Amino acid sequence: MADTVLCRSIYGNTALIPRKKLKFRPSVYAIVVHENKVLLLKSRSTGLLALPGGGIELGETIVDALQRELREETGIEVDDGRFLRFDESFFYYDPSDNAYHAFRFLYACQPLNFDLVADEDVDDGENEKPRWYDIDSLTAEQLLFSGDFVVYYLKGSMAADHGRG
């Protein structure tokens, strides 16, 4: 077993990090769609767009963490959601010199309300400015992580919805 791990940094670079520096971080994120728009936040560090969500606290269920993170970051209440995907990454967060072995659970959620929290009330250290973004104009490159999957899922879901009517 190697003493170092290759991590992707928030800026898209790679960094070789000592294994002992890694922190285990299970997290959950939501794809929330309303009227052909998806709910995203802006990364303060990179300007890229991010799904709402974040770390699961010890003793907290995945669904409880999902709903808490959405409230804190966006003001939106969501249903329990539907599990979509799990991925694993080794992630280096340059601004605070922290490295993570990240387990990310992605859920599709239905919003129960639509009024976003004021920008100054977003409770998140990295992400800000929750907004509804037009799905048609979204590209994978605009997203901080899982861009290919998120765009594929969103555009596939829209096509399926249009085919039903």
Rosetta constraint file for C-alpha pairs under 8 A:
AtomPair CA 2 CA 19 HARMONIC 7.82 0.50
AtomPair CA 3 CA 18 HARMONIC 5.89 0.50
AtomPair CA 3 CA 19 HARMONIC 5.47 0.50
AtomPair CA 3 CA 20 HARMONIC 7.81 0.50
AtomPair CA 4 CA 16 HARMONIC 6.10 0.50
AtomPair CA 4 CA 17 HARMONIC 5.24 0.50
AtomPair CA 4 CA 18 HARMONIC 4.24 0.50
AtomPair CA 4 CA 19 HARMONIC 4.87 0.50
AtomPair CA 5 CA 16 HARMONIC 5.58 0.50
AtomPair CA 5 CA 17 HARMONIC 5.26 0.50
AtomPair CA 5 CA 18 HARMONIC 6.29 0.50
AtomPair CA 5 CA 19 HARMONIC 5.81 0.50
AtomPair CA 5 CA 90 HARMONIC 7.57 0.50
AtomPair CA 6 CA 14 HARMONIC 6.59 0.50
AtomPair CA 6 CA 15 HARMONIC 5.73 0.50
AtomPair CA 6 CA 16 HARMONIC 4.58 0.50
AtomPair CA 6 CA 17 HARMONIC 6.29 0.50
AtomPair CA 6 CA 90 HARMONIC 7.03 0.50
AtomPair CA 7 CA 14 HARMONIC 5.49 0.50
AtomPair CA 7 CA 15 HARMONIC 5.23 0.50
AtomPair CA 7 CA 16 HARMONIC 6.20 0.50
AtomPair CA 7 CA 17 HARMONIC 6.79 0.50
AtomPair CA 7 CA 89 HARMONIC 7.69 0.50
AtomPair CA 7 CA 90 HARMONIC 4.67 0.50
AtomPair CA 7 CA 91 HARMONIC 4.92 0.50
AtomPair CA 7 CA 92 HARMONIC 5.66 0.50
AtomPair CA 7 CA 99 HARMONIC 7.65 0.50
AtomPair CA 8 CA 12 HARMONIC 6.11 0.50
AtomPair CA 8 CA 13 HARMONIC 5.78 0.50
AtomPair CA 8 CA 14 HARMONIC 4.51 0.50
AtomPair CA 8 CA 15 HARMONIC 6.37 0.50
AtomPair CA 8 CA 89 HARMONIC 7.99 0.50
AtomPair CA 8 CA 90 HARMONIC 6.35 0.50
AtomPair CA 8 CA 91 HARMONIC 5.01 0.50
AtomPair CA 8 CA 92 HARMONIC 5.80 0.50
AtomPair CA 9 CA 13 HARMONIC 5.16 0.50
AtomPair CA 9 CA 14 HARMONIC 5.58 0.50
AtomPair CA 9 CA 15 HARMONIC 6.64 0.50
AtomPair CA 9 CA 91 HARMONIC 5.79 0.50
AtomPair CA 9 CA 92 HARMONIC 4.42 0.50
AtomPair CA 9 CA 93 HARMONIC 5.80 0.50
AtomPair CA 9 CA 94 HARMONIC 6.42 0.50
AtomPair CA 10 CA 45 HARMONIC 7.73 0.50
AtomPair CA 10 CA 46 HARMONIC 7.38 0.50
AtomPair CA 10 CA 91 HARMONIC 7.41 0.50
AtomPair CA 10 CA 92 HARMONIC 6.44 0.50
AtomPair CA 10 CA 93 HARMONIC 5.52 0.50
AtomPair CA 10 CA 94 HARMONIC 6.52 0.50
AtomPair CA 10 CA 144 HARMONIC 7.68 0.50
AtomPair CA 11 CA 45 HARMONIC 7.87 0.50
AtomPair CA 11 CA 46 HARMONIC 6.42 0.50
AtomPair CA 11 CA 94 HARMONIC 7.80 0.50
AtomPair CA 15 CA 92 HARMONIC 7.09 0.50
AtomPair CA 17 CA 21 HARMONIC 6.93 0.50
AtomPair CA 17 CA 22 HARMONIC 7.65 0.50
AtomPair CA 17 CA 99 HARMONIC 7.30 0.50
AtomPair CA 18 CA 22 HARMONIC 7.27 0.50
AtomPair CA 21 CA 98 HARMONIC 7.63 0.50
AtomPair CA 21 CA 99 HARMONIC 6.47 0.50
AtomPair CA 22 CA 98 HARMONIC 7.48 0.50
AtomPair CA 22 CA 99 HARMONIC 4.91 0.50
AtomPair CA 22 CA 100 HARMONIC 4.89 0.50
AtomPair CA 22 CA 101 HARMONIC 6.12 0.50
AtomPair CA 23 CA 98 HARMONIC 7.90 0.50
AtomPair CA 23 CA 99 HARMONIC 6.24 0.50
AtomPair CA 23 CA 100 HARMONIC 4.66 0.50
AtomPair CA 23 CA 101 HARMONIC 6.00 0.50
AtomPair CA 24 CA 100 HARMONIC 5.71 0.50
AtomPair CA 24 CA 101 HARMONIC 4.90 0.50
AtomPair CA 24 CA 102 HARMONIC 6.17 0.50
AtomPair CA 25 CA 55 HARMONIC 6.46 0.50
AtomPair CA 25 CA 56 HARMONIC 7.61 0.50
AtomPair CA 25 CA 100 HARMONIC 6.16 0.50
AtomPair CA 25 CA 101 HARMONIC 6.02 0.50
AtomPair CA 25 CA 102 HARMONIC 4.77 0.50
AtomPair CA 25 CA 103 HARMONIC 6.26 0.50
AtomPair CA 26 CA 55 HARMONIC 5.89 0.50
AtomPair CA 26 CA 56 HARMONIC 5.72 0.50
AtomPair CA 26 CA 102 HARMONIC 5.74 0.50
AtomPair CA 26 CA 103 HARMONIC 4.62 0.50
AtomPair CA 26 CA 104 HARMONIC 6.07 0.50
AtomPair CA 26 CA 105 HARMONIC 7.92 0.50
AtomPair CA 27 CA 53 HARMONIC 7.33 0.50
AtomPair CA 27 CA 54 HARMONIC 5.08 0.50
AtomPair CA 27 CA 55 HARMONIC 4.10 0.50
AtomPair CA 27 CA 56 HARMONIC 5.07 0.50
AtomPair CA 27 CA 102 HARMONIC 7.18 0.50
AtomPair CA 27 CA 103 HARMONIC 6.08 0.50
AtomPair CA 27 CA 104 HARMONIC 4.91 0.50
AtomPair CA 27 CA 105 HARMONIC 6.24 0.50
AtomPair CA 28 CA 53 HARMONIC 5.57 0.50
AtomPair CA 28 CA 54 HARMONIC 5.56 0.50
AtomPair CA 28 CA 55 HARMONIC 6.50 0.50
AtomPair CA 28 CA 56 HARMONIC 6.80 0.50
AtomPair CA 28 CA 62 HARMONIC 6.73 0.50
AtomPair CA 28 CA 65 HARMONIC 7.07 0.50
AtomPair CA 28 CA 66 HARMONIC 5.84 0.50
AtomPair CA 28 CA 104 HARMONIC 5.54 0.50
AtomPair CA 28 CA 105 HARMONIC 4.63 0.50
AtomPair CA 28 CA 106 HARMONIC 5.86 0.50
AtomPair CA 28 CA 107 HARMONIC 7.52 0.50
AtomPair CA 29 CA 51 HARMONIC 6.05 0.50
AtomPair CA 29 CA 52 HARMONIC 5.67 0.50
AtomPair CA 29 CA 53 HARMONIC 4.11 0.50
AtomPair CA 29 CA 54 HARMONIC 6.29 0.50
AtomPair CA 29 CA 66 HARMONIC 6.55 0.50
AtomPair CA 29 CA 104 HARMONIC 7.24 0.50
AtomPair CA 29 CA 105 HARMONIC 6.26 0.50
AtomPair CA 29 CA 106 HARMONIC 4.93 0.50
AtomPair CA 29 CA 107 HARMONIC 6.25 0.50
AtomPair CA 30 CA 51 HARMONIC 6.15 0.50
AtomPair CA 30 CA 52 HARMONIC 5.84 0.50
AtomPair CA 30 CA 53 HARMONIC 6.22 0.50
AtomPair CA 30 CA 66 HARMONIC 7.14 0.50
AtomPair CA 30 CA 70 HARMONIC 7.90 0.50
AtomPair CA 30 CA 106 HARMONIC 5.77 0.50
AtomPair CA 30 CA 107 HARMONIC 4.87 0.50
AtomPair CA 30 CA 108 HARMONIC 5.70 0.50
AtomPair CA 30 CA 109 HARMONIC 6.22 0.50
AtomPair CA 31 CA 38 HARMONIC 6.91 0.50
AtomPair CA 31 CA 39 HARMONIC 7.06 0.50
AtomPair CA 31 CA 51 HARMONIC 6.56 0.50
AtomPair CA 31 CA 52 HARMONIC 7.71 0.50
AtomPair CA 31 CA 106 HARMONIC 7.33 0.50
AtomPair CA 31 CA 107 HARMONIC 6.14 0.50
AtomPair CA 31 CA 108 HARMONIC 4.80 0.50
AtomPair CA 31 CA 109 HARMONIC 6.11 0.50
AtomPair CA 31 CA 150 HARMONIC 7.75 0.50
AtomPair CA 32 CA 38 HARMONIC 5.58 0.50
AtomPair CA 32 CA 39 HARMONIC 5.51 0.50
AtomPair CA 32 CA 108 HARMONIC 6.14 0.50
AtomPair CA 32 CA 109 HARMONIC 5.14 0.50
AtomPair CA 32 CA 110 HARMONIC 5.99 0.50
AtomPair CA 32 CA 111 HARMONIC 6.53 0.50
AtomPair CA 33 CA 37 HARMONIC 5.53 0.50
AtomPair CA 33 CA 38 HARMONIC 4.47 0.50
AtomPair CA 33 CA 39 HARMONIC 6.47 0.50
AtomPair CA 33 CA 109 HARMONIC 7.53 0.50
AtomPair CA 33 CA 110 HARMONIC 6.86 0.50
AtomPair CA 33 CA 111 HARMONIC 7.50 0.50
AtomPair CA 34 CA 38 HARMONIC 6.43 0.50
AtomPair CA 34 CA 110 HARMONIC 7.91 0.50
AtomPair CA 34 CA 111 HARMONIC 7.43 0.50
AtomPair CA 36 CA 134 HARMONIC 6.30 0.50
AtomPair CA 36 CA 135 HARMONIC 5.88 0.50
AtomPair CA 36 CA 136 HARMONIC 7.83 0.50
AtomPair CA 36 CA 158 HARMONIC 7.27 0.50
AtomPair CA 37 CA 132 HARMONIC 5.48 0.50
AtomPair CA 37 CA 133 HARMONIC 5.05 0.50
AtomPair CA 37 CA 134 HARMONIC 4.50 0.50
AtomPair CA 37 CA 135 HARMONIC 5.23 0.50
AtomPair CA 38 CA 132 HARMONIC 5.31 0.50
AtomPair CA 38 CA 133 HARMONIC 5.25 0.50
AtomPair CA 38 CA 134 HARMONIC 6.59 0.50
AtomPair CA 38 CA 135 HARMONIC 6.24 0.50
AtomPair CA 39 CA 51 HARMONIC 7.14 0.50
AtomPair CA 39 CA 52 HARMONIC 7.43 0.50
AtomPair CA 39 CA 130 HARMONIC 6.84 0.50
AtomPair CA 39 CA 131 HARMONIC 5.74 0.50
AtomPair CA 39 CA 132 HARMONIC 4.59 0.50
AtomPair CA 39 CA 133 HARMONIC 6.32 0.50
AtomPair CA 40 CA 49 HARMONIC 6.10 0.50
AtomPair CA 40 CA 50 HARMONIC 5.49 0.50
AtomPair CA 40 CA 51 HARMONIC 5.06 0.50
AtomPair CA 40 CA 52 HARMONIC 6.13 0.50
AtomPair CA 40 CA 130 HARMONIC 5.66 0.50
AtomPair CA 40 CA 131 HARMONIC 5.70 0.50
AtomPair CA 40 CA 132 HARMONIC 6.42 0.50
AtomPair CA 40 CA 133 HARMONIC 6.89 0.50
AtomPair CA 41 CA 49 HARMONIC 5.52 0.50
AtomPair CA 41 CA 50 HARMONIC 5.15 0.50
AtomPair CA 41 CA 51 HARMONIC 6.38 0.50
AtomPair CA 41 CA 52 HARMONIC 6.48 0.50
AtomPair CA 41 CA 127 HARMONIC 5.88 0.50
AtomPair CA 41 CA 128 HARMONIC 5.57 0.50
AtomPair CA 41 CA 129 HARMONIC 5.50 0.50
AtomPair CA 41 CA 130 HARMONIC 4.38 0.50
AtomPair CA 41 CA 131 HARMONIC 6.32 0.50
AtomPair CA 42 CA 47 HARMONIC 5.74 0.50
AtomPair CA 42 CA 48 HARMONIC 5.75 0.50
AtomPair CA 42 CA 49 HARMONIC 4.59 0.50
AtomPair CA 42 CA 50 HARMONIC 6.02 0.50
AtomPair CA 42 CA 127 HARMONIC 5.42 0.50
AtomPair CA 42 CA 128 HARMONIC 5.28 0.50
AtomPair CA 42 CA 129 HARMONIC 5.89 0.50
AtomPair CA 42 CA 130 HARMONIC 7.01 0.50
AtomPair CA 43 CA 47 HARMONIC 4.93 0.50
AtomPair CA 43 CA 48 HARMONIC 5.39 0.50
AtomPair CA 43 CA 49 HARMONIC 6.01 0.50
AtomPair CA 43 CA 50 HARMONIC 6.54 0.50
AtomPair CA 43 CA 126 HARMONIC 5.85 0.50
AtomPair CA 43 CA 127 HARMONIC 4.53 0.50
AtomPair CA 43 CA 128 HARMONIC 6.43 0.50
AtomPair CA 43 CA 144 HARMONIC 7.77 0.50
AtomPair CA 44 CA 126 HARMONIC 5.59 0.50
AtomPair CA 44 CA 127 HARMONIC 5.71 0.50
AtomPair CA 44 CA 128 HARMONIC 6.67 0.50
AtomPair CA 45 CA 95 HARMONIC 7.65 0.50
AtomPair CA 45 CA 126 HARMONIC 6.97 0.50
AtomPair CA 48 CA 142 HARMONIC 5.50 0.50
AtomPair CA 48 CA 143 HARMONIC 5.54 0.50
AtomPair CA 48 CA 144 HARMONIC 5.46 0.50
AtomPair CA 49 CA 142 HARMONIC 5.86 0.50
AtomPair CA 49 CA 143 HARMONIC 4.66 0.50
AtomPair CA 49 CA 144 HARMONIC 5.74 0.50
AtomPair CA 50 CA 127 HARMONIC 7.48 0.50
AtomPair CA 50 CA 143 HARMONIC 5.75 0.50
AtomPair CA 50 CA 144 HARMONIC 5.47 0.50
AtomPair CA 50 CA 145 HARMONIC 7.18 0.50
AtomPair CA 52 CA 69 HARMONIC 6.98 0.50
AtomPair CA 52 CA 70 HARMONIC 6.01 0.50
AtomPair CA 52 CA 73 HARMONIC 6.62 0.50
AtomPair CA 52 CA 74 HARMONIC 7.45 0.50
AtomPair CA 53 CA 66 HARMONIC 6.20 0.50
AtomPair CA 53 CA 69 HARMONIC 5.02 0.50
AtomPair CA 53 CA 70 HARMONIC 6.09 0.50
AtomPair CA 53 CA 73 HARMONIC 7.61 0.50
AtomPair CA 54 CA 65 HARMONIC 7.80 0.50
AtomPair CA 54 CA 66 HARMONIC 7.67 0.50
AtomPair CA 54 CA 69 HARMONIC 6.19 0.50
AtomPair CA 55 CA 65 HARMONIC 7.35 0.50
AtomPair CA 56 CA 60 HARMONIC 6.36 0.50
AtomPair CA 56 CA 61 HARMONIC 7.44 0.50
AtomPair CA 56 CA 62 HARMONIC 6.53 0.50
AtomPair CA 56 CA 65 HARMONIC 5.39 0.50
AtomPair CA 56 CA 66 HARMONIC 7.99 0.50
AtomPair CA 57 CA 65 HARMONIC 7.15 0.50
AtomPair CA 60 CA 64 HARMONIC 6.28 0.50
AtomPair CA 60 CA 65 HARMONIC 6.27 0.50
AtomPair CA 61 CA 65 HARMONIC 6.14 0.50
AtomPair CA 62 CA 66 HARMONIC 6.09 0.50
AtomPair CA 63 CA 67 HARMONIC 6.18 0.50
AtomPair CA 63 CA 80 HARMONIC 5.92 0.50
AtomPair CA 63 CA 81 HARMONIC 7.77 0.50
AtomPair CA 64 CA 68 HARMONIC 6.06 0.50
AtomPair CA 65 CA 69 HARMONIC 5.97 0.50
AtomPair CA 66 CA 70 HARMONIC 6.25 0.50
AtomPair CA 67 CA 71 HARMONIC 6.28 0.50
AtomPair CA 67 CA 77 HARMONIC 6.62 0.50
AtomPair CA 67 CA 78 HARMONIC 6.30 0.50
AtomPair CA 67 CA 79 HARMONIC 7.83 0.50
AtomPair CA 67 CA 80 HARMONIC 7.60 0.50
AtomPair CA 68 CA 72 HARMONIC 6.15 0.50
AtomPair CA 69 CA 73 HARMONIC 5.97 0.50
AtomPair CA 70 CA 74 HARMONIC 5.51 0.50
AtomPair CA 70 CA 75 HARMONIC 6.46 0.50
AtomPair CA 70 CA 76 HARMONIC 5.85 0.50
AtomPair CA 70 CA 77 HARMONIC 6.70 0.50
AtomPair CA 70 CA 78 HARMONIC 7.52 0.50
AtomPair CA 71 CA 75 HARMONIC 4.27 0.50
AtomPair CA 71 CA 76 HARMONIC 5.25 0.50
AtomPair CA 71 CA 77 HARMONIC 6.02 0.50
AtomPair CA 72 CA 122 HARMONIC 6.16 0.50
AtomPair CA 72 CA 123 HARMONIC 5.06 0.50
AtomPair CA 72 CA 124 HARMONIC 7.27 0.50
AtomPair CA 73 CA 117 HARMONIC 7.66 0.50
AtomPair CA 73 CA 122 HARMONIC 4.88 0.50
AtomPair CA 73 CA 123 HARMONIC 5.41 0.50
AtomPair CA 73 CA 124 HARMONIC 6.15 0.50
AtomPair CA 73 CA 127 HARMONIC 7.79 0.50
AtomPair CA 73 CA 128 HARMONIC 7.51 0.50
AtomPair CA 73 CA 130 HARMONIC 7.22 0.50
AtomPair CA 74 CA 116 HARMONIC 5.43 0.50
AtomPair CA 74 CA 117 HARMONIC 5.35 0.50
AtomPair CA 74 CA 122 HARMONIC 6.50 0.50
AtomPair CA 74 CA 130 HARMONIC 5.64 0.50
AtomPair CA 75 CA 115 HARMONIC 7.05 0.50
AtomPair CA 75 CA 116 HARMONIC 5.23 0.50
AtomPair CA 75 CA 117 HARMONIC 4.65 0.50
AtomPair CA 75 CA 122 HARMONIC 7.99 0.50
AtomPair CA 76 CA 111 HARMONIC 6.59 0.50
AtomPair CA 76 CA 112 HARMONIC 7.10 0.50
AtomPair CA 76 CA 113 HARMONIC 5.84 0.50
AtomPair CA 76 CA 114 HARMONIC 6.26 0.50
AtomPair CA 76 CA 115 HARMONIC 6.85 0.50
AtomPair CA 76 CA 116 HARMONIC 6.31 0.50
AtomPair CA 76 CA 117 HARMONIC 7.72 0.50
AtomPair CA 77 CA 111 HARMONIC 5.99 0.50
AtomPair CA 77 CA 112 HARMONIC 5.31 0.50
AtomPair CA 77 CA 113 HARMONIC 6.01 0.50
AtomPair CA 78 CA 109 HARMONIC 6.03 0.50
AtomPair CA 78 CA 110 HARMONIC 5.53 0.50
AtomPair CA 78 CA 111 HARMONIC 4.47 0.50
AtomPair CA 78 CA 112 HARMONIC 5.21 0.50
AtomPair CA 78 CA 113 HARMONIC 7.66 0.50
AtomPair CA 79 CA 109 HARMONIC 5.93 0.50
AtomPair CA 79 CA 110 HARMONIC 5.64 0.50
AtomPair CA 79 CA 111 HARMONIC 6.67 0.50
AtomPair CA 79 CA 112 HARMONIC 6.83 0.50
AtomPair CA 80 CA 109 HARMONIC 6.83 0.50
AtomPair CA 81 CA 107 HARMONIC 5.70 0.50
AtomPair CA 81 CA 108 HARMONIC 5.31 0.50
AtomPair CA 81 CA 109 HARMONIC 4.18 0.50
AtomPair CA 81 CA 110 HARMONIC 6.75 0.50
AtomPair CA 82 CA 107 HARMONIC 5.26 0.50
AtomPair CA 82 CA 108 HARMONIC 5.14 0.50
AtomPair CA 82 CA 109 HARMONIC 6.45 0.50
AtomPair CA 83 CA 105 HARMONIC 7.47 0.50
AtomPair CA 83 CA 106 HARMONIC 6.22 0.50
AtomPair CA 83 CA 107 HARMONIC 4.47 0.50
AtomPair CA 83 CA 108 HARMONIC 6.50 0.50
AtomPair CA 84 CA 105 HARMONIC 7.71 0.50
AtomPair CA 84 CA 106 HARMONIC 5.52 0.50
AtomPair CA 84 CA 107 HARMONIC 5.18 0.50
AtomPair CA 84 CA 108 HARMONIC 6.53 0.50
AtomPair CA 85 CA 105 HARMONIC 5.97 0.50
AtomPair CA 85 CA 106 HARMONIC 5.15 0.50
AtomPair CA 85 CA 107 HARMONIC 7.13 0.50
AtomPair CA 86 CA 103 HARMONIC 7.18 0.50
AtomPair CA 86 CA 104 HARMONIC 5.62 0.50
AtomPair CA 86 CA 105 HARMONIC 4.64 0.50
AtomPair CA 86 CA 106 HARMONIC 6.25 0.50
AtomPair CA 87 CA 103 HARMONIC 6.01 0.50
AtomPair CA 87 CA 104 HARMONIC 5.31 0.50
AtomPair CA 87 CA 105 HARMONIC 6.76 0.50
AtomPair CA 88 CA 101 HARMONIC 7.42 0.50
AtomPair CA 88 CA 102 HARMONIC 5.59 0.50
AtomPair CA 88 CA 103 HARMONIC 4.65 0.50
AtomPair CA 88 CA 104 HARMONIC 6.15 0.50
AtomPair CA 89 CA 100 HARMONIC 7.98 0.50
AtomPair CA 89 CA 101 HARMONIC 6.03 0.50
AtomPair CA 89 CA 102 HARMONIC 5.17 0.50
AtomPair CA 89 CA 103 HARMONIC 6.72 0.50
AtomPair CA 90 CA 99 HARMONIC 7.36 0.50
AtomPair CA 90 CA 100 HARMONIC 5.71 0.50
AtomPair CA 90 CA 101 HARMONIC 4.70 0.50
AtomPair CA 90 CA 102 HARMONIC 6.01 0.50
AtomPair CA 91 CA 99 HARMONIC 5.64 0.50
AtomPair CA 91 CA 100 HARMONIC 5.09 0.50
AtomPair CA 91 CA 101 HARMONIC 6.45 0.50
AtomPair CA 91 CA 102 HARMONIC 6.82 0.50
AtomPair CA 92 CA 97 HARMONIC 7.17 0.50
AtomPair CA 92 CA 98 HARMONIC 5.95 0.50
AtomPair CA 92 CA 99 HARMONIC 4.28 0.50
AtomPair CA 92 CA 100 HARMONIC 6.30 0.50
AtomPair CA 93 CA 97 HARMONIC 5.82 0.50
AtomPair CA 93 CA 98 HARMONIC 5.25 0.50
AtomPair CA 93 CA 99 HARMONIC 6.00 0.50
AtomPair CA 94 CA 98 HARMONIC 6.77 0.50
AtomPair CA 116 CA 130 HARMONIC 6.83 0.50
AtomPair CA 116 CA 131 HARMONIC 7.49 0.50
AtomPair CA 117 CA 121 HARMONIC 6.21 0.50
AtomPair CA 117 CA 122 HARMONIC 6.59 0.50
AtomPair CA 117 CA 130 HARMONIC 7.67 0.50
AtomPair CA 118 CA 122 HARMONIC 6.86 0.50
AtomPair CA 119 CA 128 HARMONIC 6.64 0.50
AtomPair CA 119 CA 129 HARMONIC 5.24 0.50
AtomPair CA 119 CA 130 HARMONIC 7.27 0.50
AtomPair CA 122 CA 128 HARMONIC 6.31 0.50
AtomPair CA 122 CA 129 HARMONIC 7.50 0.50
AtomPair CA 124 CA 128 HARMONIC 7.06 0.50
AtomPair CA 133 CA 138 HARMONIC 7.49 0.50
AtomPair CA 134 CA 138 HARMONIC 6.61 0.50
AtomPair CA 135 CA 151 HARMONIC 7.94 0.50
AtomPair CA 135 CA 154 HARMONIC 6.90 0.50
AtomPair CA 135 CA 155 HARMONIC 7.13 0.50
AtomPair CA 136 CA 155 HARMONIC 7.43 0.50
AtomPair CA 138 CA 142 HARMONIC 7.04 0.50
AtomPair CA 138 CA 151 HARMONIC 7.04 0.50
AtomPair CA 139 CA 143 HARMONIC 7.44 0.50
AtomPair CA 139 CA 147 HARMONIC 7.42 0.50
AtomPair CA 139 CA 151 HARMONIC 6.50 0.50
AtomPair CA 140 CA 146 HARMONIC 7.80 0.50
AtomPair CA 140 CA 147 HARMONIC 4.04 0.50
AtomPair CA 140 CA 148 HARMONIC 5.01 0.50
AtomPair CA 140 CA 150 HARMONIC 7.41 0.50
AtomPair CA 140 CA 151 HARMONIC 5.89 0.50
AtomPair CA 141 CA 147 HARMONIC 6.41 0.50
AtomPair CA 142 CA 147 HARMONIC 7.33 0.50
AtomPair CA 143 CA 147 HARMONIC 5.03 0.50
AtomPair CA 146 CA 150 HARMONIC 6.06 0.50
AtomPair CA 147 CA 151 HARMONIC 6.03 0.50
AtomPair CA 148 CA 152 HARMONIC 6.04 0.50
AtomPair CA 149 CA 153 HARMONIC 5.95 0.50
AtomPair CA 150 CA 154 HARMONIC 6.03 0.50
AtomPair CA 151 CA 155 HARMONIC 5.96 0.50
AtomPair CA 152 CA 156 HARMONIC 5.86 0.50
AtomPair CA 153 CA 157 HARMONIC 5.96 0.50
AtomPair CA 154 CA 158 HARMONIC 6.22 0.50
AtomPair CA 155 CA 159 HARMONIC 6.20 0.50
AtomPair CA 156 CA 160 HARMONIC 6.18 0.50
AtomPair CA 157 CA 161 HARMONIC 6.13 0.50
AtomPair CA 158 CA 162 HARMONIC 6.19 0.50
AtomPair CA 159 CA 163 HARMONIC 6.19 0.50
AtomPair CA 160 CA 164 HARMONIC 6.54 0.50
AtomPair CA 161 CA 165 HARMONIC 7.24 0.50
